[in-house]
Every structure is written in structure tokens, then in C-alpha cells.
Amino acid sequence: MPQLFLLSHLIKHGETTYYSLSRDLPYNSKYILKVIKALEADSLIHREKVGNKKLINITSAGREMFKEINKERASFFQAFNDSGITWEELINFYSVMEKINSTFLKK
């Protein structure tokens, strides 16, 4: 999910720096750097040194991937809407799953 937030930020705001991402995204800076490196390894973003800054840009492959994931995400939520499942029910389900997960992880 953090990868999508980062790609979305780049699509909305254009090129940026690691420090701007650290300030703008709700993740710690070490984790953001890890995400940046992973996205760069997958050729979804590109880092370029300009002066004393490293600018981060989304690649065309990154844009395409984001577009495809966004379509899938929209159809996923549309399926929930079509099924009659409410947000409250979905949140309750998630809460129960978290409780079950934490119960089994304790053992």
C-alpha cells in the first residue's frame, strides 16, 4: 500500500525529493527509503541527481501500473457497493479478522 501512496503522490505532485516524501507521507523515513529502492528496482520510479538533490520521478511503467491498480481497486469497491455490503460491515469484518489474527499470533 505505501507503494501506491508514493506513486499517487508522484502522479499528483510531479517530481520530488526523498525529504519531501518523508514529510508528506505517513510513514517513517527509513521505510520510505526502502519503498523508493524497491520501486526503483522495479523501474517504476527513477532517481536522478540534480545539483545537490536527488529528484524522484515516476516512470511510464509506474504510471501504467498505477492506472491498472486504480482500475482494479475501483472495481473491487464497486463490487462491495453492488453486493450491498456497507462500510460499517466491512470495518466490523476487518476488526474481527484482526482479533482472530492477534489471537493466533500469540500462540
Backbone as JSON Lines, residues from 0, in Angstrom:
{"i":0,"aa":"M","n":[0.8,-1.2,0.0],"ca":[0.0,0.0,0.0],"c":[0.85,1.28,0.0]}
{"i":1,"aa":"P","n":[1.95,1.31,0.76],"ca":[2.78,2.5,0.72],"c":[3.3,2.81,-0.68]}
{"i":2,"aa":"Q","n":[3.51,1.75,-1.48],"ca":[3.97,1.95,-2.84],"c":[2.93,2.75,-3.63]}
{"i":3,"aa":"L","n":[1.66,2.43,-3.42],"ca":[0.6,3.15,-4.12],"c":[0.51,4.6,-3.68]}
{"i":4,"aa":"F","n":[0.67,4.83,-2.37],"ca":[0.67,6.21,-1.88],"c":[1.8,7.01,-2.52]}
{"i":5,"aa":"L","n":[2.96,6.39,-2.61],"ca":[4.12,7.08,-3.18],"c":[3.9,7.35,-4.66]}
{"i":6,"aa":"L","n":[3.44,6.35,-5.41],"ca":[3.18,6.57,-6.84],"c":[2.08,7.61,-7.04]}
{"i":7,"aa":"S","n":[1.04,7.54,-6.23],"ca":[-0.04,8.52,-6.33],"c":[0.48,9.94,-6.07]}
{"i":8,"aa":"H","n":[1.34,10.07,-5.08],"ca":[1.92,11.38,-4.75],"c":[2.72,11.91,-5.95]}
{"i":9,"aa":"L","n":[3.49,11.04,-6.58],"ca":[4.29,11.47,-7.73],"c":[3.4,11.85,-8.91]}
{"i":10,"aa":"I","n":[2.31,11.14,-9.12],"ca":[1.39,11.48,-10.2],"c":[0.74,12.83,-9.94]}
{"i":11,"aa":"K","n":[0.33,13.07,-8.71],"ca":[-0.36,14.31,-8.37],"c":[0.57,15.52,-8.31]}
{"i":12,"aa":"H","n":[1.79,15.33,-7.77],"ca":[2.67,16.46,-7.49],"c":[3.89,16.55,-8.39]}
{"i":13,"aa":"G","n":[4.14,15.53,-9.2],"ca":[5.31,15.54,-10.07],"c":[6.57,15.18,-9.31]}
{"i":14,"aa":"E","n":[7.71,15.52,-9.9],"ca":[8.98,15.13,-9.28],"c":[9.12,15.71,-7.89]}
{"i":15,"aa":"T","n":[9.84,14.97,-7.07],"ca":[10.01,15.38,-5.68],"c":[11.32,14.81,-5.16]}
{"i":16,"aa":"T","n":[11.58,15.07,-3.89],"ca":[12.78,14.54,-3.25],"c":[12.37,13.57,-2.15]}
{"i":17,"aa":"Y","n":[13.33,12.81,-1.71],"ca":[13.12,11.87,-0.61],"c":[12.64,12.62,0.64]}
{"i":18,"aa":"Y","n":[13.24,13.77,0.9],"ca":[12.88,14.54,2.09],"c":[11.44,15.05,2.01]}
{"i":19,"aa":"S","n":[11.0,15.45,0.83],"ca":[9.6,15.88,0.67],"c":[8.66,14.71,0.9]}
{"i":20,"aa":"L","n":[9.01,13.55,0.36],"ca":[8.17,12.37,0.58],"c":[8.1,12.02,2.06]}
{"i":21,"aa":"S","n":[9.24,12.11,2.73],"ca":[9.28,11.81,4.18],"c":[8.37,12.75,4.96]}
{"i":22,"aa":"R","n":[8.28,13.97,4.49],"ca":[7.45,14.97,5.16],"c":[5.96,14.78,4.81]}
{"i":23,"aa":"D","n":[5.69,14.37,3.56],"ca":[4.31,14.33,3.07],"c":[3.58,13.01,3.31]}
{"i":24,"aa":"L","n":[4.32,11.91,3.43],"ca":[3.68,10.6,3.58],"c":[3.68,10.15,5.03]}
{"i":25,"aa":"P","n":[2.67,9.38,5.43],"ca":[2.53,8.99,6.84],"c":[3.36,7.75,7.23]}
{"i":26,"aa":"Y","n":[4.6,7.69,6.76],"ca":[5.49,6.57,7.08],"c":[6.81,7.12,7.55]}
{"i":27,"aa":"N","n":[7.57,6.32,8.32],"ca":[8.86,6.82,8.77],"c":[9.84,6.85,7.6]}
{"i":28,"aa":"S","n":[10.84,7.69,7.71],"ca":[11.75,7.96,6.58],"c":[12.53,6.72,6.14]}
{"i":29,"aa":"K","n":[12.9,5.84,7.06],"ca":[13.63,4.62,6.67],"c":[12.74,3.72,5.82]}
{"i":30,"aa":"Y","n":[11.48,3.64,6.19],"ca":[10.55,2.81,5.43],"c":[10.32,3.4,4.04]}
{"i":31,"aa":"I","n":[10.21,4.71,3.95],"ca":[10.03,5.37,2.65],"c":[11.22,5.1,1.76]}
{"i":32,"aa":"L","n":[12.43,5.15,2.31],"ca":[13.62,4.86,1.52],"c":[13.59,3.42,1.0]}
{"i":33,"aa":"K","n":[13.14,2.51,1.82],"ca":[13.02,1.1,1.41],"c":[12.02,0.97,0.25]}
{"i":34,"aa":"V","n":[10.9,1.67,0.34],"ca":[9.89,1.65,-0.72],"c":[10.45,2.26,-2.0]}
{"i":35,"aa":"I","n":[11.17,3.37,-1.87],"ca":[11.78,4.02,-3.02],"c":[12.73,3.06,-3.73]}
{"i":36,"aa":"K","n":[13.57,2.4,-2.98],"ca":[14.53,1.47,-3.57],"c":[13.82,0.32,-4.28]}
{"i":37,"aa":"A","n":[12.76,-0.19,-3.68],"ca":[12.01,-1.29,-4.29],"c":[11.33,-0.84,-5.59]}
{"i":38,"aa":"L","n":[10.72,0.33,-5.57],"ca":[10.07,0.85,-6.77],"c":[11.1,1.14,-7.87]}
{"i":39,"aa":"E","n":[12.26,1.63,-7.47],"ca":[13.32,1.9,-8.43],"c":[13.85,0.59,-9.04]}
{"i":40,"aa":"A","n":[13.99,-0.43,-8.23],"ca":[14.45,-1.74,-8.71],"c":[13.46,-2.33,-9.72]}
{"i":41,"aa":"D","n":[12.19,-2.02,-9.56],"ca":[11.15,-2.49,-10.48],"c":[10.93,-1.53,-11.65]}
{"i":42,"aa":"S","n":[11.77,-0.5,-11.75],"ca":[11.7,0.51,-12.82],"c":[10.39,1.27,-12.85]}
{"i":43,"aa":"L","n":[9.77,1.44,-11.67],"ca":[8.52,2.19,-11.59],"c":[8.76,3.65,-11.25]}
{"i":44,"aa":"I","n":[9.94,3.94,-10.68],"ca":[10.36,5.32,-10.45],"c":[11.82,5.42,-10.89]}
{"i":45,"aa":"H","n":[12.25,6.66,-11.03],"ca":[13.63,6.93,-11.43],"c":[14.17,8.05,-10.54]}
{"i":46,"aa":"R","n":[15.37,7.85,-10.02],"ca":[16.02,8.9,-9.23],"c":[17.17,9.47,-10.05]}
{"i":47,"aa":"E","n":[17.26,10.8,-10.02],"ca":[18.3,11.48,-10.79],"c":[18.92,12.57,-9.93]}
{"i":48,"aa":"K","n":[20.23,12.59,-9.88],"ca":[20.92,13.61,-9.1],"c":[20.97,14.9,-9.92]}
{"i":49,"aa":"V","n":[20.43,15.97,-9.33],"ca":[20.43,17.29,-9.95],"c":[20.99,18.25,-8.91]}
{"i":50,"aa":"G","n":[22.2,18.71,-9.15],"ca":[22.85,19.55,-8.15],"c":[23.12,18.74,-6.9]}
{"i":51,"aa":"N","n":[22.66,19.26,-5.77],"ca":[22.86,18.52,-4.52],"c":[21.6,17.75,-4.1]}
{"i":52,"aa":"K","n":[20.63,17.62,-5.02],"ca":[19.39,16.91,-4.72],"c":[19.26,15.68,-5.6]}
{"i":53,"aa":"K","n":[18.55,14.68,-5.1],"ca":[18.16,13.54,-5.91],"c":[16.66,13.66,-6.15]}
{"i":54,"aa":"L","n":[16.29,13.91,-7.39],"ca":[14.88,14.04,-7.73],"c":[14.3,12.68,-8.08]}
{"i":55,"aa":"I","n":[13.09,12.46,-7.63],"ca":[12.39,11.2,-7.86],"c":[11.24,11.48,-8.82]}
{"i":56,"aa":"N","n":[11.19,10.7,-9.9],"ca":[10.13,10.81,-10.9],"c":[9.49,9.45,-11.11]}
{"i":57,"aa":"I","n":[8.22,9.46,-11.45],"ca":[7.55,8.22,-11.82],"c":[7.86,7.94,-13.28]}
{"i":58,"aa":"T","n":[8.07,6.68,-13.62],"ca":[8.34,6.3,-15.0],"c":[7.02,6.01,-15.71]}
{"i":59,"aa":"S","n":[7.08,5.84,-17.02],"ca":[5.85,5.5,-17.75],"c":[5.33,4.13,-17.29]}
{"i":60,"aa":"A","n":[6.24,3.21,-16.97],"ca":[5.81,1.9,-16.44],"c":[5.1,2.09,-15.1]}
{"i":61,"aa":"G","n":[5.59,3.0,-14.27],"ca":[4.96,3.29,-12.98],"c":[3.58,3.88,-13.16]}
{"i":62,"aa":"R","n":[3.43,4.78,-14.15],"ca":[2.12,5.37,-14.43],"c":[1.13,4.3,-14.89]}
{"i":63,"aa":"E","n":[1.59,3.42,-15.78],"ca":[0.72,2.36,-16.29],"c":[0.3,1.41,-15.17]}
{"i":64,"aa":"M","n":[1.26,1.03,-14.33],"ca":[0.94,0.14,-13.22],"c":[-0.07,0.79,-12.28]}
{"i":65,"aa":"F","n":[0.15,2.06,-11.96],"ca":[-0.77,2.76,-11.07],"c":[-2.17,2.82,-11.68]}
{"i":66,"aa":"K","n":[-2.23,3.09,-12.97],"ca":[-3.52,3.17,-13.66],"c":[-4.26,1.83,-13.59]}
{"i":67,"aa":"E","n":[-3.54,0.74,-13.82],"ca":[-4.15,-0.59,-13.77],"c":[-4.63,-0.94,-12.36]}
{"i":68,"aa":"I","n":[-3.79,-0.66,-11.37],"ca":[-4.17,-0.95,-9.98],"c":[-5.36,-0.1,-9.57]}
{"i":69,"aa":"N","n":[-5.38,1.13,-10.01],"ca":[-6.5,2.02,-9.68],"c":[-7.81,1.47,-10.28]}
{"i":70,"aa":"K","n":[-7.74,0.93,-11.5],"ca":[-8.93,0.32,-12.12],"c":[-9.4,-0.88,-11.3]}
{"i":71,"aa":"E","n":[-8.46,-1.73,-10.91],"ca":[-8.8,-2.91,-10.11],"c":[-9.39,-2.51,-8.77]}
{"i":72,"aa":"R","n":[-8.8,-1.48,-8.15],"ca":[-9.29,-1.01,-6.86],"c":[-10.71,-0.48,-6.99]}
{"i":73,"aa":"A","n":[-10.97,0.27,-8.06],"ca":[-12.31,0.82,-8.28],"c":[-13.32,-0.3,-8.48]}
{"i":74,"aa":"S","n":[-12.94,-1.33,-9.25],"ca":[-13.89,-2.43,-9.46],"c":[-14.09,-3.25,-8.19]}
{"i":75,"aa":"F","n":[-13.05,-3.36,-7.37],"ca":[-13.16,-4.04,-6.08],"c":[-14.19,-3.35,-5.2]}
{"i":76,"aa":"F","n":[-14.07,-2.03,-5.07],"ca":[-15.01,-1.29,-4.22],"c":[-16.39,-1.23,-4.85]}
{"i":77,"aa":"Q","n":[-16.45,-1.23,-6.17],"ca":[-17.76,-1.26,-6.83],"c":[-18.47,-2.57,-6.53]}
{"i":78,"aa":"A","n":[-17.7,-3.67,-6.47],"ca":[-18.28,-4.98,-6.14],"c":[-18.87,-4.96,-4.73]}
{"i":79,"aa":"F","n":[-18.2,-4.29,-3.8],"ca":[-18.75,-4.16,-2.45],"c":[-20.05,-3.36,-2.48]}
{"i":80,"aa":"N","n":[-20.03,-2.26,-3.21],"ca":[-21.24,-1.44,-3.3],"c":[-22.39,-2.23,-3.92]}
{"i":81,"aa":"D","n":[-22.08,-2.98,-4.98],"ca":[-23.12,-3.76,-5.67],"c":[-23.66,-4.9,-4.81]}
{"i":82,"aa":"S","n":[-22.83,-5.42,-3.91],"ca":[-23.25,-6.55,-3.09],"c":[-24.11,-6.12,-1.9]}
{"i":83,"aa":"G","n":[-24.12,-4.83,-1.62],"ca":[-24.91,-4.34,-0.5],"c":[-24.15,-4.33,0.82]}
{"i":84,"aa":"I","n":[-22.87,-4.71,0.78],"ca":[-22.05,-4.66,1.99],"c":[-21.78,-3.2,2.32]}
{"i":85,"aa":"T","n":[-22.07,-2.82,3.55],"ca":[-21.85,-1.43,3.95],"c":[-20.42,-1.26,4.48]}
{"i":86,"aa":"W","n":[-19.98,-0.01,4.54],"ca":[-18.65,0.27,5.09],"c":[-18.57,-0.18,6.54]}
{"i":87,"aa":"E","n":[-19.67,0.0,7.27],"ca":[-19.7,-0.42,8.67],"c":[-19.5,-1.93,8.78]}
{"i":88,"aa":"E","n":[-20.14,-2.69,7.92],"ca":[-19.97,-4.15,7.92],"c":[-18.53,-4.53,7.55]}
{"i":89,"aa":"L","n":[-17.99,-3.84,6.59],"ca":[-16.61,-4.12,6.18],"c":[-15.64,-3.82,7.31]}
{"i":90,"aa":"I","n":[-15.84,-2.72,8.0],"ca":[-14.97,-2.35,9.13],"c":[-15.13,-3.36,10.26]}
{"i":91,"aa":"N","n":[-16.36,-3.78,10.53],"ca":[-16.59,-4.8,11.57],"c":[-15.9,-6.1,11.2]}
{"i":92,"aa":"F","n":[-16.0,-6.51,9.94],"ca":[-15.34,-7.72,9.49],"c":[-13.83,-7.62,9.68]}
{"i":93,"aa":"Y","n":[-13.27,-6.5,9.28],"ca":[-11.83,-6.29,9.43],"c":[-11.43,-6.34,10.91]}
{"i":94,"aa":"S","n":[-12.22,-5.75,11.76],"ca":[-11.95,-5.74,13.2],"c":[-11.94,-7.17,13.75]}
{"i":95,"aa":"V","n":[-12.91,-7.96,13.35],"ca":[-12.98,-9.35,13.8],"c":[-11.76,-10.13,13.29]}
{"i":96,"aa":"M","n":[-11.4,-9.92,12.04],"ca":[-10.24,-10.62,11.46],"c":[-8.95,-10.23,12.2]}
{"i":97,"aa":"E","n":[-8.82,-8.98,12.58],"ca":[-7.66,-8.53,13.35],"c":[-7.61,-9.24,14.7]}
{"i":98,"aa":"K","n":[-8.75,-9.37,15.36],"ca":[-8.81,-10.07,16.66],"c":[-8.44,-11.53,16.51]}
{"i":99,"aa":"I","n":[-8.94,-12.16,15.46],"ca":[-8.61,-13.57,15.22],"c":[-7.11,-13.7,14.93]}
{"i":100,"aa":"N","n":[-6.6,-12.84,14.13],"ca":[-5.18,-12.86,13.78],"c":[-4.3,-12.68,15.02]}
{"i":101,"aa":"S","n":[-4.63,-11.71,15.85],"ca":[-3.8,-11.47,17.04],"c":[-3.92,-12.64,18.03]}
{"i":102,"aa":"T","n":[-5.08,-13.28,18.08],"ca":[-5.26,-14.44,18.95],"c":[-4.34,-15.58,18.54]}
{"i":103,"aa":"F","n":[-4.26,-15.86,17.25],"ca":[-3.43,-16.95,16.77],"c":[-1.95,-16.61,16.75]}
{"i":104,"aa":"L","n":[-1.61,-15.35,16.62],"ca":[-0.22,-14.95,16.62],"c":[0.39,-15.03,18.03]}
{"i":105,"aa":"K","n":[-0.45,-14.95,19.05],"ca":[0.05,-15.03,20.43],"c":[0.52,-16.42,20.78]}
{"i":106,"aa":"K","n":[0.03,-17.43,20.08],"ca":[0.39,-18.82,20.4],"c":[1.68,-19.22,19.75]}
